[in-house]
């Protein structure tokens, strides 16, 4: 009887853990829309044919902000490069912030060169965060031209090396 009660209590949590298994190299992320500072929303799938780094961060997480700033030189160097198997390089920054003022202050202070900054101010409850199975920050995925994850949670130096090799 006690085992049955314990199972009924813990069963929902076991399902939650299984559903949150992160994406791995070789997987494809589900499509999502983002707007950033653009006039209209875009979809991740529209960037097929390019390398795309998706970086998850928050204004309250210094490690994620430093990593994001450290990636700026690679972005500037490779954003218009014609790769062997891709046409360009993009970065999409997705914030877990819940306070618009703090998010905007961080963006202004960090002065990042790309325009694809997304935040819906829902924090860990954001549909994009759930869809991409993010459980900690900083987190990032590098997608190839087919939209397949080819690197995960890389440093700025690793990113530079990877892009140079393509």
Secondary structure, DSSP 8 states (H G I E B T S, - for coil): -HHHHHHHHHHHHHHHHHHT----TT-B----EE-TTSSS-EEGGGGTTSEEEEEEE-TT-HHHHHHHHHHHHHHHHHTT---SS-S-EEEEEEE--S-HHHHHHHHHHHT-S---EE--S-GGG-HHHHHTT--SSSEEEEE-TTSBEEEES--HHHHHHHHHH-
